Amino acid sequence: MNHITTPCQSTSPDLWFAERASELALAQELCGTCPLRRECLAGAIERAEPWGVWGGRILLDGVIIAVKRGRGRPRKVA
């Protein structure tokens, strides 16, 4: 039986559920090399995962989003 090692298995689980945009970008980049990214994303959507990086995409409330906004109020634009 062949065992596939994925980036999420060799990295801290916290990275895939991070709050910081830079950490989420790193998780997405690591997913880009994963041979199971399509299956991972499909499974996460099917399960309506509440948040995290799955298959290289950011999910929030079970929906794919482009960018996760940081906590707190948005900055005022001058």
HELIX and SHEET records of a PDB file:
HELIX    1   1 PRO A    7  GLN A    9  5                                   3    
HELIX    2   2 PRO A   13  PHE A   17  5                                   5    
HELIX    3   3 ALA A   21  CYS A   31  1                                  11    
HELIX    4   4 ARG A   37  ARG A   47  1                                  11    
SHEET    1   A 3 TRP A  51  TRP A  54  0                                        
SHEET    2   A 3 ARG A  57  LEU A  60 -1                                        
SHEET    3   A 3 VAL A  63  ILE A  65 -1                                        
END                                                                             
